[in-house]
């Protein structure tokens, strides 16, 4: 068990110290490019010899960013800008911000005005991503990112290197999917542990993180399986990383057995398939993505996907973690609630914010939900 604890501690250390990770890579004379949520083309950054480093903001008090954002906008975007203004990303060569929601569009424009020493690179995705014209539009967006990266960093692009990077990312996707399934048999791995594994992936070069994940899987297979008395849930939402929320789940013996969370498993659902060029492969990958609130789908398949996860992993219920003022998630909640009601699946809505300091209402709601599930 000591080996398992050490493996988990490694993820916690990285997840809790993204700034130290940034400093480490800069000390190695590596250029770091920040990647804002969600579905930023990290493979392109990796192929150009740089470190893609994700940023989903932090649980901090928003001060400077209030000058640029209204109070009723997503706190993830506000905190990303706040960190940028405070100089927490000093040394980064650029930031890529996609345009998959209105708040992200605002973040990009405000970044240009407030964080002048880190160039803003837009990644414009199409809503109609599956048609040939949508794929062509996506590919053109990637070409724009490459041109802007070359201008900002002086690094060149080679499609053969992109294909090699895609293989590294596909291997990481596979390892994360394997680990997520493996964790279901080990209830001693807490919600906080699980979050650290997913969160740390944004702060590491992917082959390094894959090695850590494979080492953890090895340790898990050595550990003796214990009887699982925990209540099993599926989580869905944009972000489920608040320390207080995770602690509340652990205090109530609740185990996350699967998720459809934007910062977690949604990242790893789809691999890039071989195509004529690496950029074509990435465009096809984005076209194949589904089951996410920021991706346009007429049939709202995210609702059916959520209830399917409950059946697949034999979960007792669903916890929808709503980031305040996230319009895409608010729209999808209605569909998911209806789908859960049709299948008689208990559903709990929990609303969180990057600036929340009091989680007592959340604790009461989770405790009540636990009793319902029991």
C-alpha positions as CSV (number, residue, x, y, z in Angstrom):
1,X,0.0,0.0,0.0
2,X,2.9,2.3,0.6
3,X,3.7,2.2,-3.2
4,X,0.2,3.2,-4.0
5,X,0.3,6.1,-1.5
6,X,3.5,7.3,-3.0
7,X,2.1,7.2,-6.5
8,X,-1.0,9.2,-5.5
9,X,1.2,11.7,-3.6
10,X,3.1,12.4,-6.8
11,X,-0.1,13.4,-8.6
12,X,-1.2,15.6,-5.6
13,X,2.2,17.4,-5.6
14,X,1.9,18.3,-9.3
15,X,-1.8,19.2,-9.2
16,X,-1.3,21.5,-6.3
17,X,1.7,23.4,-7.7
18,X,1.2,24.4,-11.4
19,X,3.5,27.4,-10.9
20,X,6.3,25.2,-9.8
21,X,5.8,23.0,-12.9
22,X,6.0,26.2,-15.0
23,X,9.3,27.2,-13.3
24,X,10.7,23.7,-13.7
25,X,10.2,23.7,-17.5
26,X,11.5,27.2,-17.9
27,X,14.6,26.2,-15.9
28,X,15.1,23.5,-18.5
29,X,15.1,26.1,-21.2
30,X,11.7,24.9,-22.5
31,X,9.1,27.2,-23.9
32,X,5.7,26.9,-22.3
33,X,2.5,27.8,-24.0
34,X,-0.7,28.2,-21.9
35,X,-3.8,26.3,-23.1
36,X,-7.1,27.7,-21.9
37,X,-10.1,25.4,-21.8
38,X,-11.4,23.5,-23.6
39,X,-10.0,21.3,-26.4
40,X,-7.1,23.5,-27.2
41,X,-4.9,21.7,-29.8
42,X,-2.0,20.8,-27.4
43,X,-0.6,18.3,-30.0
44,X,0.4,21.2,-32.2
45,X,2.3,22.9,-29.3
46,X,3.9,19.6,-28.4
47,X,5.0,19.0,-32.0
48,X,6.7,22.4,-32.1
49,X,8.9,21.4,-29.2
50,X,7.1,23.3,-26.5
51,X,5.3,22.4,-23.3
52,X,1.5,22.9,-23.5
53,X,0.3,23.8,-20.0
54,X,-3.4,23.9,-19.2
55,X,-5.0,26.6,-17.1
56,X,-8.5,26.3,-15.7
57,X,-8.1,29.1,-13.2
58,X,-8.0,28.7,-9.4
59,X,-10.1,29.2,-6.3
60,X,-9.0,32.7,-5.6
61,X,-10.6,36.1,-4.9
62,X,-11.2,38.0,-8.1
63,X,-10.0,41.6,-7.9
64,X,-8.2,42.9,-11.0
65,X,-10.2,40.9,-13.5
66,X,-13.4,42.6,-12.3
67,X,-12.2,45.6,-14.3
68,X,-12.7,43.6,-17.4
69,X,-15.5,41.2,-16.7
70,X,-19.0,41.7,-15.3
71,X,-19.8,39.9,-12.0
72,X,-22.2,37.5,-13.7
73,X,-19.7,35.7,-16.0
74,X,-18.0,32.3,-15.5
75,X,-15.6,32.4,-12.6
76,X,-13.2,30.1,-14.4
77,X,-12.6,32.7,-17.1
78,X,-12.3,35.5,-14.4
79,X,-9.7,33.6,-12.4
80,X,-7.6,32.7,-15.5
81,X,-7.4,36.4,-16.3
82,X,-6.8,37.3,-12.7
83,X,-3.8,34.9,-12.6
84,X,-2.5,36.4,-15.8
85,X,-2.7,40.0,-14.5
86,X,-1.1,38.9,-11.2
87,X,1.9,37.6,-13.1
88,X,1.4,33.9,-12.1
89,X,2.2,32.8,-15.7
90,X,5.4,34.9,-16.0
91,X,7.7,33.2,-18.5
92,X,5.1,31.7,-20.7
93,X,5.5,32.3,-24.4
94,X,1.9,32.6,-25.4
95,X,-1.7,31.6,-24.5
96,X,-4.1,29.8,-26.8
97,X,-7.8,30.5,-26.1
98,X,-10.5,28.7,-28.0
99,X,-13.8,30.3,-28.9
100,X,-16.2,27.6,-27.8
101,X,-18.4,29.8,-25.6
102,X,-19.1,33.5,-25.2
103,X,-17.1,33.8,-22.0
104,X,-14.0,32.3,-23.7
105,X,-14.4,34.9,-26.5
106,X,-14.4,37.7,-23.9
107,X,-11.4,36.2,-22.1
108,X,-9.3,36.3,-25.3
109,X,-10.1,40.0,-26.0
110,X,-9.6,41.0,-22.4
111,X,-6.3,39.1,-22.2
112,X,-4.9,41.3,-25.1
113,X,-5.6,44.4,-23.1
114,X,-4.5,43.3,-19.6
115,X,-1.6,40.8,-20.1
116,X,0.5,42.4,-22.8
117,X,3.6,40.3,-22.1
118,X,2.0,37.0,-23.0
119,X,0.6,37.0,-26.6
120,X,-3.0,35.8,-27.1
121,X,-3.5,33.3,-29.9
122,X,-7.2,32.5,-30.8
123,X,-8.4,29.1,-31.9
124,X,-11.7,29.5,-33.7
125,X,-13.7,26.3,-33.9
126,X,-16.9,25.8,-36.0
127,X,-20.2,24.8,-34.5
128,X,-21.0,22.6,-37.5
129,X,-17.8,20.6,-37.0
130,X,-18.8,17.2,-38.6
131,X,-19.4,18.3,-42.2
132,X,-16.5,18.5,-44.7
133,X,-16.7,22.3,-44.7
134,X,-16.5,22.2,-40.8
135,X,-13.4,20.1,-40.9
136,X,-11.8,22.5,-43.4
137,X,-12.7,25.4,-41.1
138,X,-11.1,23.6,-38.1
139,X,-8.0,22.8,-40.1
140,X,-7.7,26.5,-41.2
141,X,-8.0,27.4,-37.5
142,X,-5.1,25.1,-36.7
143,X,-3.0,26.7,-39.5
144,X,-3.7,30.1,-37.9
145,X,-2.5,28.8,-34.5
146,X,0.7,27.5,-36.1
147,X,1.4,30.8,-37.8
148,X,0.8,32.7,-34.6
149,X,3.0,30.3,-32.6
150,X,5.8,30.6,-35.1
151,X,5.6,34.4,-34.8
152,X,5.4,34.4,-31.0
153,X,8.1,31.8,-30.3
154,X,10.3,31.4,-33.4
155,X,9.7,27.7,-33.4
156,X,8.9,25.9,-36.7
157,X,6.2,23.4,-37.6
158,X,6.7,20.0,-39.2
159,X,3.7,17.8,-39.9
160,X,5.7,14.6,-39.4
161,X,6.5,15.8,-35.8
162,X,2.8,16.4,-35.3
163,X,2.0,12.9,-36.3
164,X,4.5,11.7,-33.7
165,X,2.9,14.0,-31.1
166,X,-0.5,12.7,-31.9
167,X,0.7,9.1,-31.1
168,X,1.9,10.4,-27.7
169,X,-1.4,12.0,-27.0
170,X,-3.4,8.9,-28.1
171,X,-1.3,6.8,-25.8
172,X,-2.1,9.2,-23.0
173,X,-5.8,9.1,-23.8
174,X,-5.7,5.3,-23.6
175,X,-3.9,5.3,-20.3
176,X,-6.4,7.7,-18.8
177,X,-9.3,5.7,-19.9
178,X,-7.8,2.5,-18.6
179,X,-7.0,4.1,-15.2
180,X,-10.6,5.6,-14.9
181,X,-12.0,2.1,-15.3
182,X,-9.4,0.6,-13.0
183,X,-10.2,3.1,-10.2
184,X,-13.7,1.7,-9.9
185,X,-12.4,-1.4,-8.1
186,X,-10.4,0.6,-5.5
187,X,-12.7,2.7,-3.3
188,X,-9.7,3.6,-1.1
189,X,-8.7,6.0,-3.9
190,X,-10.6,9.1,-2.9
191,X,-12.4,11.7,-4.9
192,X,-9.6,14.1,-4.1
193,X,-7.1,11.5,-5.3
194,X,-9.0,11.0,-8.6
195,X,-9.1,14.8,-9.2
196,X,-5.4,15.1,-8.6
197,X,-4.7,12.5,-11.3
198,X,-6.8,14.3,-13.9
199,X,-5.7,17.8,-12.9
200,X,-2.0,17.1,-12.9
201,X,-2.3,16.0,-16.6
202,X,-2.7,19.7,-17.6
203,X,0.6,20.7,-16.0
204,X,2.9,18.0,-17.4
205,X,4.3,16.9,-20.8
206,X,2.0,14.1,-21.8
207,X,4.5,11.3,-22.0
208,X,5.7,12.1,-18.5
209,X,2.1,12.0,-17.2
210,X,1.5,8.7,-19.1
211,X,4.4,7.2,-17.3
212,X,3.0,8.2,-13.9
213,X,-0.4,6.8,-14.8
214,X,1.0,3.5,-15.9
215,X,3.0,3.3,-12.7
216,X,-0.2,3.9,-10.7
217,X,-2.1,1.2,-12.6
218,X,0.7,-1.2,-11.8
219,X,0.5,-0.3,-8.1
220,X,-3.3,-0.7,-8.2
221,X,-3.1,-4.2,-9.7
222,X,-0.7,-5.2,-6.9
223,X,-3.1,-4.0,-4.2
224,X,-5.7,-6.3,-2.7
225,X,-9.2,-5.4,-3.7
226,X,-11.5,-4.6,-0.8
227,X,-15.3,-4.8,-0.5
228,X,-16.8,-1.6,-1.9
229,X,-19.3,-0.2,0.6
230,X,-19.3,3.3,-0.9
231,X,-22.1,5.0,-2.8
232,X,-21.3,5.2,-6.5
233,X,-22.0,8.3,-8.5
234,X,-21.4,9.7,-11.9
235,X,-20.4,13.4,-12.1
236,X,-21.1,15.8,-14.9
237,X,-20.2,19.4,-15.5
238,X,-17.4,21.7,-16.6
239,X,-15.1,21.5,-13.5
240,X,-15.2,19.3,-10.4
241,X,-12.0,20.3,-8.6
242,X,-13.0,22.3,-5.6
243,X,-11.2,20.9,-2.5
244,X,-14.2,21.5,-0.2
245,X,-16.6,19.7,-2.6
246,X,-14.2,16.7,-3.0
247,X,-13.8,16.5,0.8
248,X,-17.6,16.5,1.3
249,X,-17.9,13.6,-1.2
250,X,-15.2,11.7,0.6
251,X,-16.7,12.5,4.1
252,X,-19.9,10.9,2.9
253,X,-18.3,7.7,1.5
254,X,-19.2,8.7,-2.0
255,X,-17.1,7.3,-4.9
256,X,-17.0,8.8,-8.4
257,X,-17.0,5.8,-10.7
258,X,-17.3,7.7,-13.9
259,X,-17.6,11.3,-15.1
260,X,-18.6,13.4,-18.1
261,X,-16.7,16.5,-16.9
262,X,-15.0,18.9,-19.3
263,X,-11.7,19.0,-17.4
264,X,-11.7,15.2,-16.9
265,X,-12.9,12.3,-19.0
266,X,-14.3,14.5,-21.8
267,X,-10.7,15.2,-22.7
268,X,-9.9,11.6,-23.4
269,X,-13.0,10.2,-25.1
270,X,-11.7,10.5,-28.7
271,X,-8.4,9.6,-30.3
272,X,-7.0,11.1,-33.5
273,X,-7.1,8.6,-36.3
274,X,-4.6,8.4,-39.2
275,X,-5.3,10.8,-42.1
276,X,-3.5,12.4,-45.0
277,X,-1.8,14.9,-42.7
278,X,-1.5,15.4,-39.0
279,X,-3.7,18.5,-39.2
280,X,-6.4,16.5,-41.0
281,X,-6.1,13.9,-38.3
282,X,-6.7,16.6,-35.6
283,X,-9.6,18.1,-37.6
284,X,-11.2,14.7,-37.8
285,X,-10.7,14.2,-34.1
286,X,-12.6,17.4,-33.3
287,X,-15.4,16.4,-35.6
288,X,-15.7,13.1,-33.8
289,X,-16.1,14.7,-30.4
290,X,-19.5,14.7,-28.7
291,X,-21.3,14.7,-25.3
292,X,-20.1,18.1,-24.3
293,X,-22.1,21.2,-23.5
294,X,-19.8,23.5,-25.5
295,X,-20.1,21.3,-28.7
296,X,-23.1,21.8,-30.8
297,X,-25.4,18.8,-31.1
298,X,-29.0,19.0,-32.3
299,X,-30.1,15.8,-30.5
300,X,-28.3,16.7,-27.2
301,X,-26.7,13.3,-26.9
302,X,-25.0,14.4,-23.7
303,X,-28.2,13.5,-21.8
304,X,-28.3,9.9,-23.1
305,X,-24.6,9.6,-22.6
306,X,-24.9,10.5,-18.9
307,X,-27.6,7.9,-18.2
308,X,-25.6,5.3,-20.2
309,X,-22.6,6.0,-17.8
310,X,-24.8,5.3,-14.8
311,X,-25.9,1.9,-16.3
312,X,-22.4,0.9,-17.5
313,X,-20.7,1.6,-14.1
314,X,-23.7,0.6,-11.9
315,X,-23.8,4.0,-10.3
316,X,-26.5,4.9,-7.7
317,X,-27.0,8.5,-9.0
318,X,-25.7,11.5,-10.8
319,X,-24.2,14.7,-9.3
320,X,-24.4,17.6,-11.7
321,X,-21.8,20.2,-10.7
322,X,-22.9,23.5,-12.2
323,X,-20.3,26.2,-12.6
324,X,-22.3,29.4,-11.9
325,X,-23.1,31.5,-15.0
326,X,-22.0,28.7,-17.4
327,X,-24.8,29.1,-20.0
328,X,-24.0,25.9,-22.0
329,X,-24.2,23.8,-18.9
330,X,-27.4,25.4,-17.7
331,X,-29.0,24.6,-21.0
332,X,-27.9,21.0,-20.8
333,X,-29.0,20.5,-17.2
334,X,-32.6,20.5,-18.4
335,X,-32.0,17.7,-20.8
336,X,-29.9,15.6,-18.4
337,X,-32.5,16.1,-15.6
338,X,-35.3,14.8,-18.0
339,X,-33.2,11.8,-19.1
340,X,-32.5,10.9,-15.5
341,X,-36.1,11.2,-14.5
342,X,-37.1,8.9,-17.4
343,X,-34.7,6.2,-16.1
344,X,-35.5,6.8,-12.4
345,X,-32.0,7.9,-11.7
346,X,-31.6,10.2,-8.7
347,X,-29.9,13.5,-9.6
348,X,-28.4,16.2,-7.4
349,X,-27.6,19.7,-8.7
350,X,-24.7,21.4,-7.0
351,X,-23.8,25.0,-7.9
352,X,-20.2,26.1,-7.3
353,X,-18.0,29.1,-8.1
354,X,-14.3,29.8,-8.1
355,X,-14.8,32.3,-5.3
356,X,-16.9,30.2,-3.0
357,X,-15.6,30.0,0.6
358,X,-18.6,28.5,2.3
359,X,-19.7,25.0,1.3
360,X,-22.2,24.2,4.1
361,X,-25.2,24.3,1.8
362,X,-23.4,21.9,-0.5
363,X,-22.6,19.6,2.4
364,X,-26.2,19.5,3.5
365,X,-27.4,18.8,0.0
366,X,-24.8,16.0,-0.4
367,X,-25.7,14.5,3.0
368,X,-29.4,14.5,2.0
369,X,-28.6,12.9,-1.4
370,X,-26.6,10.2,0.3
371,X,-29.5,9.3,2.5
372,X,-31.8,9.1,-0.6
373,X,-29.4,6.9,-2.4
374,X,-29.1,4.6,0.6
